[in-house]
Amino acid sequence: PPRKRREPLMTVVGTIHARTVRDLGPQEFSNVVWSFATLPRVAEMLFRRTASRVVETARGLDAQHLANITWAFAKISHRDDGLFYVLSREAMRGERNVNPLNLANLAWAFASAGWHGEMSTRRIGLRDPRFFEWIASTAIALLPSFTPQNCSNLVWAFATMRISGGELFPAMALQVQNWLTRDFDPQHLSNVLWSYAKLQICDVALFEAAAVQIVQRGVEYLSRATQNISNVIWAYGAVNVRPPALVAALEGHMGSRGGFYDKLTEIRPLTKSSRAQMAMTVLSLHRLGLDNCAWHL
């Protein structure tokens, strides 16, 4: 049925009495909050009423439900540092079998809950070095099982929280190079390169391997979303790695009809985000020695 027919039902469920919430089992509770977090209209009252239930039952949650609940509260930007502290310490108890998806979702949730845009202030309570150290050490042992999306979400979370991750990033670079040739995803790759550059981790082998794949597949494939190519150009400029073939490919693409500029300016007037993206790209092109392309933009 159309979404508008479901809204009255979801509204009623979203305002259920706290006593009803307490009667839900771990899986039922996890399913409810996860489902509501995916809806366009946030049921804030539901999440406020269920926060105490999370604290009470956290010890009995398995790794999947714990990660799903953490993700759900972060997705709707629920502001409760005490709740996230309880969730993080339960995750670290070592009694659960966590998998790469659980780790990526937990890291993403903590980073996203403290992230409200480039100009905002992050909440220190969600920058939990001890928790991220546990995630890093646990992830290293599971890296062969990480998918491109798992890799992307995990390193993005560390970069967003400005946490270097110890041996995680050198080990992750090898995993990324393994999936580059067989599972090339522009968004995941651009997020990974952005994350390394954000933390000033210059893994030359990773950046050169990524450049080879970008050139082979064509910059046009990478630039289907302008944010992808902006992130990549910024990343290479930030770590000062200039693979000649990639630089030449970028020079040809940036000045072509229907290229980056035309896609970014399809909607006018430009949004604040688009203007910032343009400025960042121009500066990064200068760093790569592509002054003509920068002036063209």
N, C-alpha and C positions, 0 to 999 in steps of 0.2 A: 504494500500500500504506500501511497505518497507519504513523504516525511511529515507533512502538516497533520495527517490523521494520527500519527503516532505521538505528536507532541503532548496532547493532554495526558496520555498514559505516562510518558516519561516525566512530566511535571509532577504527577501524583506520586510516582515512585521516588522522585527526587526529594520529596518532602516527607518521607516515611518517618515514623516515630523512632526515636533513639532506641526504645526497647526492642523494636523489631530488628534493628541493626544488630543488637547484641545476640539475637537468636541465630544469626547466620553462621554457617561453618566457614573455615578458611577458604575453601575453593569458591563457595557461593559469594563470600565477601569480596574476594579477589576479582571474580568475574563482574560483579556489580560496579566497583569503582573503576575497573579498566574500561568497561563499556561506556560509562558516563564520561570518562576522560576523552573518548574519541568523538563525542558529539560536539557540534558547533556551539551549542548553548550550554554553558557550564552550570551545573547544579551545585553552587557553592554551599548551600545549606547541607546537602548530603555529605559533602566532604568534611565540613566542620563537625557534623554529628558523628562521623565515623572515625575521626582522628583518635579519639580516646580508645575506641575498639581496637585500632591497630596496635596501640601501645600495650593493651592488655593481652592480645593474642599473638604478638610478634614471635614469641618463643616457639609457638607451635606451627609456624608457617614454614613450608619448604622453600627451596631456593627460587623456584619459578614464581610462586605466589608472592614472595617477598620482593622480588624484582618487579613484578607487575604492579604491585601496590605502590612501590616507590616511584615507578614511572608515572603512574596515574596522578599521584599528588603533585609531582613536578610538572606534568603536562598542563595542569590547570593553575600552575603558579601558586599553590597553597603555601602560605608563609608560616612555617612552624619548625624552627630549628631544633626544638626538643624532639619532635616526632622524627625528623631525619636522623638525629643522633641515635635514637633507639633503633631505627632500621639499619643504620650502618653497623652498629655494634652487634646486632643479631647476625648480620651477614658475615661478620668476621669471626664468629664463634668456631668455625671449622667443623661443624657437625652436619653440614649440608653439602651435597654434591652439586657444585655450581658448574655451569657450562659457559662458553664464550658469550652467548646471547645474554645470559644473566648478568655477567660482568659488564658488558657493553651498556646494557640498559641501566644498571646501577650507576655507572660513571656518568652516563648521559643525563640521568635524572638529577644527580647532585650538581652538575655543571649548569643544567638548564634552569633549575630552581633558583639559582643565583644569578641568572642572566636575563636582563631586560633591555638589551640594546647596547650599542657601542658607547653611548654617552652616559650610561647609568652606573651606579655604584653597586659593586657586588657585595653580598653579605658574607662577612668573614666566617660566620657559623657554618656555611656550606662548603667552605674551602677547608676540608678536613685532611691534612697531610697524612695522618696515620691511616685513614680509610683508603686513600688513594695509593699509599704504599702497599697496603694489602692487596688491592686490586691489581697493581703492577706485578707483584711477585706471583700472584695466582695466575694472572694472564700469561706470563712467560711460559709456564708449564703447559698451557693449553694452546699455545699459538698455532700449532699445525692444524687445529680444528677451526680457526677463525675464518669467517667469510669476509669478503671485501667490506660489507656493511658493518660487521662487527669491528673490523680494523678502523674504519672511518669514524664510527661513533666513539670508540674508545680514545683514540689519539686526539680527536676534537675536544673531548671532555678535559683531558689533561692540559691541552693548550689553552682552553678557555679559562681554566682555573690557575694557569701559570705554574703548573707543577711538572717538572722535567721527567719524572718517572724512573729515574735511575737507569737500569739496564733494559727497560721496556722498549724504548725507541730504537736502539741499535738492533735488538732482536726483532722488533716489528718490521723494520726495514727489509729484512730478509724475507719475511712472510709476504709483504706487499710485492716484492719483486717476483715471488713465486706465482702470484695470481695475476700479475700484470698482463702476461702473454695470453692467458686462457680466459680471463674474466675481466676484461677492461671496462670499467664503468666510469664515465667522465666525472660524475658528481663525487663518487667515493675517492677517486684519485685526486681531484682538486682539493677535497677536504683534508686528505692525508698530507699533501704537499704544503697546504696552508698551515697545518698544525706544526709540522717540523720547522717551518720558517718562523712561525710565531714564537716558538721557543728557542729560536736561533740554533737549531740543531742541523748542521750542514753535513748531511750524509751524501757525499758526492756520488757514490755508487747508486743510491736510490734515485737521485735527481737525474742522473744520466740515463738510467734504465727507463725511467718514466718519459724522458725526452725522446728516446728511440721509439717507444710505442706511440707517442703523440704524433710524431712525424710520419710513422708508417700508416697510421689510421687516418691522418689528416686533421689539421687544426679545426676544420669545419665541424667534424664530429664532436670535438671537445667543446666547441662554442655554441652548441645548440641552446645552452643556457648561458647568458652573458656572465653570470656570476662565476661559472666554472672557469672561463678563460681569464677573468679578472683575478681570481684566486691564484691561478697557475702563474700568470705573469708577475703578480706581486711576490709570490713565493720564490721564484727564480731570482728576481731582483733583490729580495731581502737577504738571501744567502750568497748572492754574487756568484752563481753558477751559470755559465753562458755556453751551453752546447751549441756549436755553430749551426748544425742542421735545424735545430729548434728555433734559434734566433732568425734564421733565414725564412723559415716557414711562418713565423709570427709576422715578420715584415711584409710578406706577401699577402697574408690574410687581413691585417689591420687596415691596409689601404685599399682593399677590394670592395667593389659594390656589393651590397647585401651582407657585409661583414659586421664586425663588432659594433661600429658606430651606428649603422642603420638599425640593428636589432635593439640596441640600448635606447635609441631615441624614437622608437615606434610610437610610444605614448608620450604626448606632450600636453601640458608642460611637464618637464622632467620632475620626478619626485625627489625628495631629499636623498633617499637611498641611491637613486640613479646618478645624481650629481656627485655624491661621495664616491660611488663606484668609478665614475669617469675620472675624477681627480686622482684616485688611487692608481688607476691604470696608466694615466699619463706619467705620473711620477715613476712608476715601475718601469715603463718603457725607457725613460731617460737612464735609469740605473742599468738597463741591459744594453745601453748604447744605441737604442733605436730612436734617436732624436727626431728624425724625419717623421716617423709614425706618431710620436708624441705631439709634434706640432700639427700634424694632420688632424688628430682628434680635437 
